[in-house]
Amino acid sequence: MLTHIATAQRSEEKILDSWEFSRTDDTRWRKASVPGTIHTDLLQHHLIPDPHVGMNEKAVQWIDKEDWQYRTAFDVPADWTAHDALELELQGLDTYAAIYLNGQHILKSNNMFVGRTVDVKEVIRTGRNELRIVFYSPIKHDMPNFLQDGLIYPAGNDASDIPLSVYARKAPYHYGWDWGPRLVTSGIWRPVKLRAWDKVTIRDAWMQQRSITDEQAQIQAAITVFTADAGKYKVEITSKDNSFRPIQQKTFLSKGEGILQLPFTINQPKRWWPNGWGTPHLYTIQVTISDDKGILARKEVKIGLRTIQVINRPDSLGESFYLEVNGRPLFAKGANYIPQDNFLPRVSDKKYQQLFADMKAANFNMVRVWGGGSYENDRFYELADEQGMLVWQDFMFACTLYPSGKTFLANVKEEAAYNITRLRNHPSLALWCGNNEVGVAINNWGWKEGYGYTNQQWERMLKGYEQLFRELLPQQVATLDSGRFYFHSSPISNWGKKEDFTKGDNHYWGVWHGMEPFDAFRSHIPRFMSEYGFQSFPQLATVRHFAGEHENDSYSPSMLSHQKSTTRGNQAINTYMLRDYRAPKDFPSFLYLSQVLQAEGMKIAMEAHRQAKPYCMGSLYWQLNDCWPGPSWSGIDYFGRWKALHYYVRKAFAPVMISAVQQQDSLHTWIVSDELQPLTAMLEITVMDIQGHIINTHKQQVHIPANTSSKVYAAPTTQLLGKADTSRVICYMKLVKDNKVLSDNVHYFASTKALQLERPAIAISITRQQEELYITLRTDKLARHVYLSLKDDPDARFSDNYFDLLPGMPVTIRLHAGLSTQAAQQQLQVMSLIDTYKH
């Protein structure tokens, strides 16, 4: 069947659907979903258990050892075969595939990340046609490569005795990682289309910004065309909002592929700004090619006008690493992104939109597309453009060395060209990075000795690294996306030595992998922190999706099966938890406390990074999201539910942030502003006991320069506390302007474990205004880490959560819900830290 998509004059496009699948050695065909994967098709027919549930992951490992095939039959009307060109567009084949049309082999594919277009004019016929795609087992396909090489590559995250992932140009995380399962997919993961056109078609339209001032922007349009009928044509470039005068050019197009260069100017350009700094303005540009009978081809692209420079160079402090956007130094706030599912076609447009809304809500201005996942769908980058979210784009290489044979490098070259060309128009695209952690691993992870490589083997592998990451990829970027920053590997420096924190970007894993205390975040501050993190468990409703009610233990079989950081995992969480908190009384308390632990620890890091501005100019934590349900470093779980961390991030990344650090016998108060204008506000500090009795207060007017971090107040703790017991004291600070709280924070002079908490009496009142419930909470004593939930709705999203409720300071929380106030009273559940105590 053909599903019609669009018709332009003398050009038509249709999606091929109504697919079936089977194992190649089976005669039975079953209905398939395209886009899809073999795992999801098998699951749809109840032929396998859900791999995300229990220990089912182990039960489906046979799938990647089999060959699979897909087929569809479709009718082509006679008028279609009369077109000059008929093309089959296969946007995503995972991964080793042979394509047959009407029994004739037309294409071979060996890269998941490359879309394919093939001319089928001579093969297709009027009436019924059959398309069949055979997918070969990636395991069987790549095993001969391993046997030929005679060595094991150091792909430690490949959850197999023989790590074959290095040979496949396929999403590395499919083979396993320390936060996700091993589910090696095959299938048609992006749409298949049939396109018909006459005379000429537009393959690509690159709008390269050559220069920009407040007066004008100079754009060079590079239009890639393919011509079937040589002749004279008119090329026109216009904008929907008439932002520039239409550009027309009559030209002779020779048969075959060519590139047309057309410069144009946009006067008084509106700039694209990252989130928090202004509007991410986009221009819609239309390119058409016509003959004397009308339009033959049309392409529309959206662009943003801005300058982005990555400043990575030696300075008096070491080696800088930061971004300048439109000439202004930007402190990057965000996280590392992994694919949202093991089965990529399940990620809907709604999920993409929600995730970007969540990033914006948490004051992100950057997201890193990490190199062990996948080059994202077009929709991801469109949303980044619209939301002002800068994209750090890794090429898809991570945590291992790779082959360097001619065939492999040629495959990567094609992959790089395809994705650079696809993404280069996006104003959100900030930089390209060759790989994740391979460079630093060569010198610090002991691969040569640990894997027993000979000198000859090691030198060959290092030479391959140079060829791939220092020659091939930068050459592709320079040729196809000139002017965009590229560096060969992140991080630039390791985290083991003091001098590492003076050079470039850093992945600091002393906390977690090094088991260093959270306070180490304050003393280990690099020029740009592009990875750091700590694990937690998701909420109980998410756990119940993969572990039954009888598995109320983090060491139960299903829970352990989902803990992929097996070298420390649960043990690390427990060790850190007992350092700072009392042992929780039961399993739900443990889940809640793991999130509080993660959020409080990561808060230290985020505040320290921002306080150190401009020495440190970026904080991208690990990790934003999950690809399946389970414990991980994420702040948002697989079902999109915010953990405590994401609530904390929103506050820690706020445009203006107030925070305090206790250094020896003094308390130092900092204000960080990312605003582009200076501001004047009132600093108010209140010291009270846990029952709300005031011990001390301080007020002062503060002047905060634009885009800076400043220490605005310091006082000896004895001056603030007098003779008060530190285990019973709260220091509340806020920044107020025009009766509005710009930022607030709480500091404690004793560890949470040492606080002498008393059981609070929390009073709750609920009112409704249109679609919003307003929940006001009051307490007579300090209530730490107040967590709100609805009994029957685990997806309820409160405007704030896991917050400290202070005596005498009511807090009102919003909830968008259709519940009546009475139903909300019955559904609302409130807990705080003291509810996790055993006694």
C-alpha positions in Angstrom: 0.0 0.0 0.0 1.1 3.6 -0.7 0.2 6.3 1.8 0.2 9.7 0.0 2.2 12.4 1.7 2.5 15.4 -0.6 2.1 16.5 -4.1 4.0 19.4 -5.7 3.8 20.2 -9.4 5.4 17.3 -11.2 6.7 15.9 -8.0 5.0 13.3 -5.7 6.0 11.4 -2.5 4.4 8.5 -0.8 5.2 6.4 2.3 5.3 2.7 2.0 3.4 0.9 4.7 1.6 -2.4 5.3 4.7 -4.3 6.1 5.2 -7.9 7.2 8.2 -9.7 8.8 9.5 -13.1 9.3 12.7 -15.0 10.2 14.6 -15.8 7.0 14.3 -19.6 7.7 10.6 -19.4 8.4 7.7 -19.4 5.9 5.2 -17.6 8.1 4.8 -13.8 7.8 3.4 -11.6 10.4 2.3 -7.9 10.4 5.1 -5.5 11.2 5.3 -1.8 12.2 7.5 0.4 10.2 9.3 2.4 11.5 10.1 -0.3 14.1 12.5 -2.9 15.3 12.4 -6.7 15.3 12.2 -6.7 19.0 9.0 -4.6 19.1 7.4 -6.6 16.3 8.1 -9.8 18.1 6.7 -8.2 21.3 3.6 -7.0 19.5 2.8 -10.6 18.5 3.6 -11.9 22.1 6.4 -14.0 20.7 8.8 -12.6 23.3 8.4 -11.3 26.9 8.8 -7.5 27.5 12.6 -7.1 27.6 12.2 -4.2 30.1 10.5 -6.3 32.7 12.2 -8.5 35.3 15.1 -10.4 33.9 13.6 -10.8 30.5 16.5 -9.1 28.8 18.4 -12.3 29.2 15.6 -14.3 27.5 15.7 -12.3 24.3 19.5 -12.5 23.5 18.8 -15.1 20.8 17.2 -12.4 18.5 20.4 -10.8 17.4 21.8 -14.1 16.3 19.1 -14.6 13.6 18.5 -13.1 10.2 15.2 -11.3 9.6 13.3 -10.0 6.6 10.6 -7.4 6.0 8.4 -7.1 2.9 5.6 -4.9 1.6 3.5 -4.9 -1.6 2.4 -1.7 -3.2 0.6 -0.5 -6.3 2.1 2.1 -8.6 -0.2 3.9 -11.0 0.7 4.3 -14.6 1.2 8.1 -14.4 3.9 7.5 -11.8 6.1 5.4 -14.1 5.9 8.2 -16.6 7.9 10.5 -14.4 11.6 11.2 -15.2 12.8 9.7 -12.0 11.5 7.2 -9.4 13.5 6.9 -6.2 13.2 4.8 -3.2 14.3 6.7 0.0 15.2 4.5 3.0 16.0 6.9 5.8 17.1 4.3 8.4 18.1 0.7 8.0 19.5 -1.1 11.1 22.0 -2.2 10.1 23.3 -4.9 7.7 20.7 -5.1 5.0 20.1 -6.2 1.4 17.2 -4.6 -0.5 15.3 -6.3 -3.2 12.6 -4.8 -5.4 10.5 -7.2 -7.5 13.1 -9.8 -6.8 16.0 -7.7 -8.1 18.8 -6.7 -5.7 19.0 -2.9 -5.7 21.0 -1.9 -2.7 23.2 -3.0 0.1 23.4 -1.1 3.4 25.9 -1.4 6.3 25.4 1.7 8.4 22.5 2.5 10.7 23.3 6.2 10.6 23.1 6.7 6.8 19.9 7.2 4.9 19.9 5.7 1.4 18.3 6.9 -1.9 18.3 4.6 -4.8 17.0 5.0 -8.4 14.3 2.4 -9.1 13.0 3.8 -12.4 14.2 0.7 -14.3 13.0 -1.8 -11.8 9.6 -0.5 -10.7 6.5 -1.4 -12.7 3.0 -0.2 -13.2 0.6 -2.1 -10.8 1.8 -4.4 -8.1 5.4 -4.2 -6.7 7.1 -6.0 -3.9 9.9 -4.6 -1.7 11.8 -7.0 0.5 14.6 -6.1 2.9 16.8 -8.8 4.5 18.6 -7.9 7.8 21.6 -10.0 8.6 22.5 -10.8 12.2 25.0 -8.1 13.3 26.6 -10.8 15.5 27.1 -13.3 12.7 28.1 -10.6 10.3 30.8 -9.2 12.4 32.2 -12.4 14.0 34.6 -13.0 11.0 36.1 -9.5 11.6 36.9 -10.5 15.1 38.4 -13.8 14.0 40.5 -12.0 11.4 41.8 -9.3 13.8 42.7 -11.8 16.5 42.3 -9.3 19.3 39.6 -7.9 21.6 39.0 -4.2 21.4 38.6 -2.5 24.8 34.9 -2.0 24.5 34.2 -2.6 28.2 30.5 -1.5 27.9 29.7 -4.2 25.3 27.9 -6.7 27.5 29.2 -9.7 25.7 32.3 -11.9 26.0 33.3 -10.9 22.5 32.7 -7.2 22.0 31.6 -6.9 18.3 30.1 -3.5 18.7 33.3 -1.8 17.4 32.8 -3.2 13.9 29.2 -2.1 13.4 28.2 1.4 12.5 25.3 1.1 14.8 24.2 2.7 18.0 26.8 1.5 20.5 24.4 1.4 23.5 22.4 -1.3 21.8 25.2 -3.7 22.9 24.9 -2.6 26.5 26.1 0.2 28.8 26.4 0.8 32.5 22.9 2.3 32.6 21.1 0.2 29.9 20.5 -3.3 28.6 22.0 -5.3 25.8 19.3 -5.3 23.1 20.9 -5.5 19.7 18.2 -4.5 17.3 17.5 -4.9 13.6 14.8 -3.4 11.4 13.5 -0.4 9.5 13.9 2.3 12.1 13.0 5.3 10.0 10.4 5.8 7.2 10.6 4.3 3.7 9.3 6.6 0.9 8.8 6.4 -2.8 9.5 9.7 -4.7 8.7 10.6 -8.2 9.9 13.8 -9.9 10.5 15.4 -13.3 13.5 17.2 -14.7 15.2 18.3 -11.5 15.1 17.7 -7.7 16.7 19.5 -4.8 18.8 17.2 -2.6 20.0 19.8 -0.1 19.9 23.5 0.7 22.7 24.8 2.9 22.2 28.3 4.1 25.7 29.1 5.3 26.0 32.3 7.3 29.1 34.1 6.2 28.9 37.2 8.4 26.5 39.1 10.6 26.3 42.6 12.1 23.4 44.5 13.5 23.0 46.0 10.0 23.0 42.9 7.8 23.7 39.2 7.6 25.4 37.7 4.5 24.2 34.3 3.5 25.7 31.9 1.0 23.1 29.4 -0.3 24.6 26.2 -1.6 21.8 24.3 -3.4 22.6 20.7 -4.3 20.5 19.6 -7.2 20.1 16.4 -9.3 19.1 17.0 -12.9 17.5 14.4 -15.1 16.9 16.7 -18.1 19.6 19.2 -18.8 18.4 22.7 -19.7 17.7 26.2 -18.5 15.9 26.6 -15.2 15.0 29.4 -12.8 16.2 29.2 -9.2 14.5 31.4 -6.6 15.1 31.9 -2.9 12.4 33.6 -0.9 11.3 34.0 2.8 7.8 33.6 4.1 7.9 36.8 6.1 9.6 38.9 3.3 12.7 39.3 5.5 14.8 39.8 2.4 14.3 40.6 -1.3 13.7 37.4 -3.3 16.8 36.1 -5.1 16.3 34.8 -8.7 18.8 33.3 -11.0 18.4 31.6 -14.4 20.9 29.0 -15.0 21.8 26.0 -17.2 21.8 22.7 -15.3 23.8 19.8 -16.7 22.6 16.3 -16.2 23.6 14.7 -12.9 24.5 16.3 -9.6 25.6 19.9 -9.1 25.8 22.7 -6.6 24.4 26.2 -7.2 25.9 29.0 -5.2 23.6 32.0 -4.5 24.5 34.8 -2.1 21.8 36.9 -0.4 21.5 39.5 2.3 19.2 39.9 5.3 19.0 43.5 6.5 18.6 44.3 10.2 18.8 40.6 11.1 17.0 39.3 14.2 19.5 37.1 16.1 18.9 33.6 17.4 19.5 33.5 21.1 20.0 30.6 23.5 17.4 29.9 26.2 17.6 32.6 28.9 19.1 35.3 26.8 16.4 36.1 24.3 14.2 34.8 21.5 15.6 32.0 19.3 14.4 33.7 16.1 14.1 31.5 13.1 13.8 32.5 9.4 11.9 30.2 7.0 13.7 30.1 3.7 12.1 28.6 0.5 14.1 27.4 -2.5 12.2 26.6 -5.7 13.4 25.5 -9.2 11.1 26.2 -12.1 10.9 25.9 -15.8 8.5 27.8 -18.1 5.6 25.6 -17.0 5.9 26.1 -13.3 7.6 24.8 -10.1 9.5 21.6 -10.5 11.1 21.3 -7.0 10.7 23.0 -3.7 12.6 22.8 -0.4 12.0 24.7 2.8 14.6 25.2 5.6 14.6 27.2 8.8 17.8 29.0 9.9 18.9 31.2 12.8 21.4 34.0 12.6 24.0 34.0 15.3 27.7 33.6 16.0 29.0 30.8 18.1 32.7 30.4 19.0 34.3 27.8 21.2 37.2 29.5 23.0 39.6 26.7 23.6 43.1 28.1 23.9 46.0 28.5 26.4 45.5 31.3 29.0 47.1 32.4 32.2 45.2 29.8 34.1 45.8 26.8 31.8 43.6 26.2 28.8 40.1 27.7 28.4 37.0 26.0 27.1 33.8 28.0 26.8 31.3 29.3 24.2 30.7 32.8 23.0 27.3 33.3 21.6 26.7 36.5 19.7 29.9 37.8 21.2 29.0 37.1 24.8 30.6 34.4 27.0 28.0 31.8 27.9 28.0 29.6 31.0 26.6 26.3 29.6 23.9 24.7 31.7 22.6 21.3 30.8 23.1 17.6 30.7 24.2 14.7 28.6 21.4 13.1 26.6 21.1 9.4 25.7 18.5 7.9 23.4 15.1 7.8 25.0 14.5 4.2 24.3 16.3 1.0 23.4 13.8 0.8 20.6 14.2 4.2 18.9 11.0 4.2 16.8 9.0 4.2 20.0 10.1 7.7 20.8 7.1 9.8 19.7 6.9 13.4 18.8 5.1 14.0 22.1 8.1 12.5 24.0 10.5 14.8 22.2 8.3 17.8 22.9 8.0 16.9 26.6 11.7 16.4 27.0 12.5 19.8 25.5 9.9 21.4 27.7 11.5 19.7 30.7 14.9 21.0 29.7 13.6 24.5 29.3 11.7 24.3 32.6 15.0 23.5 34.3 16.8 26.5 32.7 19.0 24.5 30.3 20.8 26.3 27.5 22.7 23.3 26.2 22.3 19.5 25.7 25.1 17.1 24.8 24.1 14.4 22.3 26.5 11.8 23.7 28.6 9.6 21.4 27.4 6.2 22.5 23.9 6.7 21.3 22.6 7.8 17.9 22.5 10.9 15.7 19.1 12.1 16.7 16.0 12.5 14.5 15.4 15.8 12.7 12.6 16.6 15.2 15.2 16.7 18.0 17.2 19.4 16.3 14.1 21.3 15.2 13.0 21.5 18.8 16.5 22.6 19.9 16.3 25.4 17.4 12.8 26.5 18.5 13.6 26.3 22.3 17.1 28.0 22.1 18.9 24.8 23.2 22.5 24.7 22.1 23.5 21.2 20.9 26.9 19.7 21.6 27.1 16.9 19.0 29.3 13.9 19.4 30.1 11.6 16.5 28.9 8.1 17.5 32.1 6.7 19.1 32.6 6.1 22.8 34.9 4.5 25.3 36.9 2.2 23.0 39.3 2.1 20.1 38.1 1.2 16.7 39.2 -0.6 13.5 41.0 1.5 10.9 40.8 -0.6 7.8 39.9 1.1 4.5 36.4 -0.3 4.4 35.6 0.8 8.0 37.0 4.3 7.4 35.1 4.7 4.1 31.9 3.7 6.0 32.6 6.3 8.6 33.3 9.0 6.0 29.9 8.4 4.4 28.3 8.5 7.9 30.0 11.8 8.7 29.1 13.4 5.4 25.4 12.3 5.7 24.9 13.6 9.2 27.0 16.8 8.9 25.0 17.7 5.8 21.7 16.8 7.5 22.4 18.9 10.6 24.5 21.9 9.6 21.6 24.3 8.9 20.5 24.1 12.6 21.4 27.2 14.6 21.4 25.2 17.7 24.3 23.1 16.5 27.2 24.5 18.6 30.1 22.1 18.0 31.2 18.7 16.8 33.2 16.3 19.0 34.9 13.2 17.6 34.3 10.8 20.5 33.5 10.3 24.1 36.4 9.5 26.4 38.6 7.6 23.9 41.4 10.1 24.0 41.7 10.3 27.7 41.3 6.5 28.0 44.3 5.8 25.8 46.6 7.5 28.4 44.8 6.7 31.6 42.7 3.5 31.5 45.5 0.9 31.2 44.2 -0.6 28.0 47.6 -1.7 26.6 48.6 -3.7 29.7 45.0 -4.7 30.7 44.3 -6.3 27.3 47.8 -7.6 26.8 48.3 -5.9 23.4 51.7 -6.3 21.7 53.6 -3.1 20.9 52.7 -3.7 17.2 49.0 -4.1 17.9 49.0 -1.0 20.2 50.8 1.2 17.7 48.4 0.1 15.0 45.4 1.0 17.1 46.8 4.4 18.0 47.5 5.1 14.3 43.9 4.2 13.6 42.8 6.7 16.2 44.8 9.4 14.5 43.4 8.5 11.1 39.8 8.5 12.3 39.6 11.3 14.9 42.4 13.7 13.9 42.2 13.3 10.1 39.0 11.9 8.7 36.4 13.5 10.9 38.0 17.0 11.1 38.5 17.0 7.4 34.8 16.2 6.9 33.7 19.0 9.2 36.1 21.5 7.6 34.8 20.6 4.1 31.1 20.3 4.8 30.5 22.6 7.8 33.4 25.0 7.7 33.6 27.4 10.6 32.1 24.9 13.1 34.3 24.0 16.0 35.6 20.4 16.1 37.8 18.7 18.7 38.8 15.0 18.6 37.7 13.8 22.1 35.9 14.8 25.2 37.2 15.2 27.8 40.4 17.1 27.0 41.9 16.3 30.4 41.6 13.4 32.9 40.3 13.9 36.5 43.2 12.3 38.4 45.6 15.2 38.7 45.3 18.8 40.0 46.6 20.2 36.7 43.9 18.3 34.8 41.3 20.8 36.1 43.1 23.7 34.5 42.8 22.4 30.9 39.7 22.3 28.7 36.7 20.2 29.4 36.7 17.5 32.1 34.7 14.4 33.1 35.0 14.3 36.8 34.1 10.9 38.3 35.9 11.1 41.6 32.5 11.2 43.1 30.9 7.8 42.3 33.6 5.9 40.6 36.3 7.3 42.9 34.0 7.1 46.0 35.1 10.6 47.0 32.7 12.6 49.2 30.3 15.1 47.6 32.3 17.9 49.0 35.0 17.0 46.5 32.9 18.7 43.9 33.9 22.0 45.5 37.6 21.3 45.2 37.6 19.6 41.8 36.3 22.4 39.5 37.5 22.3 35.9 37.3 25.0 33.2 34.3 23.2 31.7 32.5 20.2 33.3 31.1 18.1 30.6 30.3 15.0 32.7 29.7 14.3 36.4 27.0 12.4 38.1 25.5 10.2 40.8 23.0 7.4 40.6 19.5 7.1 42.1 16.5 4.8 41.8 13.3 5.9 40.1 10.0 6.2 42.1 8.1 3.2 43.2 5.6 3.2 40.3 8.5 3.0 37.8 10.1 0.2 39.8 6.8 -1.7 39.8 6.9 -1.8 36.0 9.9 -4.1 36.1 10.0 -5.6 39.6 7.1 -7.2 41.4 5.7 -6.3 44.8 7.6 -9.2 46.4 10.9 -7.6 45.2 11.2 -4.8 47.8 14.9 -5.0 47.9 17.6 -3.4 45.7 19.4 -6.7 45.7 16.4 -8.8 44.5 16.9 -10.5 41.1 15.0 -8.1 39.0 16.4 -5.1 40.7 20.0 -6.3 40.2 19.2 -7.2 36.6 18.4 -3.5 36.0 21.4 -2.2 37.9 24.0 -2.1 35.1 26.7 -0.3 37.0 27.6 -3.7 38.4 31.1 -2.8 39.6 29.7 -0.7 42.4 26.0 0.2 41.7 23.8 -0.4 44.7 26.8 -0.6 47.0 27.9 2.9 46.1 24.4 4.3 46.7 24.2 2.6 50.1 27.7 3.7 51.1 27.0 7.4 50.2 23.6 7.2 51.8 24.8 6.0 55.1 27.5 8.7 55.2 24.9 11.5 55.1 21.6 10.0 56.2 20.1 7.5 58.6 19.3 4.0 57.2 15.8 4.2 55.7 13.1 2.1 57.4 11.7 0.4 54.3 11.9 0.0 50.5 9.8 3.0 49.5 11.8 5.1 51.9 15.0 3.8 50.3 13.8 4.8 46.8 12.9 8.3 48.0 16.1 8.7 49.9 18.2 7.6 47.0 16.7 10.5 45.0 17.3 13.0 47.8 20.9 11.8 48.1 21.5 12.2 44.4 19.9 15.7 44.2 21.7 17.1 47.3 25.1 15.8 46.0 24.6 17.2 42.5 23.4 20.5 43.9 26.9 20.9 45.5 28.5 20.4 42.1 26.2 22.7 40.2 26.5 25.6 42.7 30.3 25.2 42.8 30.6 25.3 39.0 28.5 28.4 38.8 30.2 30.1 41.7 33.6 29.5 39.9 32.5 31.5 36.8 34.4 32.6 34.7 37.1 30.1 35.6 34.5 27.4 35.0 32.1 28.0 32.2 30.0 24.9 31.8 28.1 22.3 33.8 26.7 19.4 31.8 25.7 16.6 34.2 25.3 12.9 33.5 22.6 12.2 32.6 19.3 13.8 31.6 17.1 10.8 30.7 16.8 7.0 30.5 16.4 4.4 27.8 14.7 1.9 30.0 13.3 1.8 33.6 15.9 1.2 36.3 18.5 2.9 38.5 20.7 5.3 36.7 22.3 8.7 36.8 19.3 10.3 35.2 17.2 13.2 36.5 14.2 12.1 34.5 13.2 8.5 34.4 12.2 6.3 31.5 8.5 7.3 31.8 9.3 11.0 31.9 8.8 11.3 35.7 11.0 13.9 37.3 13.3 12.7 40.0 14.3 15.0 42.9 17.4 15.9 40.8 15.5 17.6 38.0 13.6 19.8 40.5 17.0 20.7 42.1 18.5 21.4 38.6 15.8 23.9 37.8 16.8 25.9 40.9 20.5 25.4 40.6 20.4 26.6 36.9 18.1 29.5 37.5 19.1 32.7 35.7 19.9 34.3 39.1 21.1 31.9 41.9 22.0 32.6 45.5 24.0 30.0 47.5 26.3 29.8 50.5 29.5 27.9 51.3 30.9 27.3 54.7 34.6 27.7 54.6 36.3 26.9 57.9 34.6 29.3 60.4 32.9 31.6 58.0 29.8 31.5 55.8 30.2 33.0 52.3 27.2 34.0 50.3 27.4 34.1 46.5 25.1 35.4 43.8 25.5 34.2 40.3 23.7 36.0 37.4 23.5 34.8 33.8 21.4 37.9 32.9 22.7 40.2 30.3 21.8 43.3 32.3 23.0 44.3 35.8 20.5 44.3 38.6 20.1 45.7 42.1 18.3 43.7 44.8 18.0 43.1 48.5 19.8 40.2 50.1 18.0 38.9 53.2 19.5 36.2 55.5 17.5 34.7 58.3 19.0 32.3 60.9 16.4 30.4 62.9 16.0 27.2 64.9 14.0 24.2 63.6 10.9 25.5 65.3 11.2 28.9 63.6 12.6 31.0 66.4 14.7 33.8 64.9 18.4 33.8 66.0 19.8 36.4 63.6 19.0 38.4 60.5 20.9 40.3 58.0 19.8 42.6 55.1 21.8 44.5 52.5 21.4 45.9 49.1 23.5 44.2 46.5 24.6 45.3 43.0 25.0 42.3 40.7 26.9 42.9 37.4 25.6 41.2 34.3 26.8 37.7 33.5 29.0 37.3 36.6 29.5 35.4 39.9 30.1 37.5 43.0 30.7 36.8 46.7 28.4 39.4 48.2 28.6 38.7 51.9 30.7 36.8 54.4 30.4 36.4 58.2 31.9 34.3 60.9 29.6 31.5 61.9 29.9 32.6 65.5 28.4 36.0 64.6 25.5 34.4 62.8 24.8 31.6 65.3 25.8 32.9 68.7 25.6 30.0 71.0 22.9 28.1 69.0 23.2 24.4 68.5 24.3 23.9 64.9 22.3 20.6 64.7 19.1 22.6 65.2 19.8 25.7 63.0 18.5 26.8 59.6 20.0 29.5 57.5 17.5 30.8 55.0 18.7 33.3 52.3 16.8 35.0 49.6 17.3 37.7 47.0 14.4 40.1 46.6 13.6 42.7 43.9 10.3 44.6 43.7 8.8 42.3 46.3 9.6 39.3 44.1 12.0 36.5 45.2 14.5 36.1 42.5 16.3 33.2 44.2 16.3 31.5 47.6 18.3 28.8 49.3 18.8 27.0 52.6 22.1 26.3 54.3 22.6 24.0 57.3 25.6 24.1 59.6 25.4 20.4 60.4 25.1 17.3 58.2 21.7 16.0 57.5 22.4 12.9 59.5 23.4 15.1 62.5 20.3 17.3 62.4 18.0 16.9 65.4 14.8 16.8 63.4 11.4 16.7 65.2 8.2 15.4 63.6 6.5 18.3 62.0 2.8 19.0 61.9 2.1 19.9 58.3 -1.2 21.6 57.6 -2.5 21.5 54.0 -5.2 23.6 52.3 -6.2 23.1 48.6 -8.0 25.6 46.3 -8.7 25.6 42.6 -8.4 28.3 40.0 -9.5 27.1 36.6 -7.4 24.0 35.7 -4.8 24.6 38.5 -4.9 23.2 42.0 -3.1 25.3 44.6 -1.7 23.3 47.5 -0.6 25.4 50.4 1.6 23.7 53.1 2.5 25.1 56.5 4.6 23.5 59.3 5.4 24.2 62.9 8.8 22.6 62.6 11.4 22.1 59.9 10.3 19.5 57.3 13.2 18.4 55.1 12.8 17.2 51.6 9.0 17.4 51.4 7.7 15.1 48.7 4.2 15.3 47.3 2.5 12.6 45.2 -0.9 11.5 44.2 -1.9 8.1 45.3 -3.4 7.0 41.9 -1.4 9.2 39.5 2.4 8.6 39.5 2.7 11.0 36.6 1.4 14.0 38.5 3.8 16.9 38.0 4.0 19.4 40.9 5.4 22.9 40.4 8.0 22.0 43.1 8.9 19.0 45.1 11.5 17.6 47.5 11.7 21.1 49.0 12.5 22.1 52.6 9.4 23.5 54.3 10.4 26.0 57.0 8.4 27.0 60.0 6.4 30.2 59.6 7.0 30.2 55.8 4.1 28.6 54.0 4.7 27.3 50.5 2.1 27.1 47.7 2.5 24.4 45.1 0.6 24.3 41.8 -0.7 21.1 40.2 -2.4 20.9 36.8 -5.1 18.3 37.4 -8.8 17.6 36.8 -9.3 16.5 40.4 -11.8 18.3 42.7 -10.3 19.9 45.8 -11.9 17.1 47.8 -10.5 14.4 45.6 -7.1 16.0 45.7 -7.3 16.0 49.5 -7.9 12.3 49.5 -5.3 11.5 46.8 -2.5 13.8 48.1 0.4 12.0 49.9 3.0 14.0 51.8 6.2 12.7 53.2 9.4 14.3 54.5 12.8 13.0 55.6 11.8 12.1 59.1 9.2 9.7 57.7 12.0 7.5 56.5 13.4 7.1 60.1 13.1 3.7 61.7 12.4 5.3 65.1 
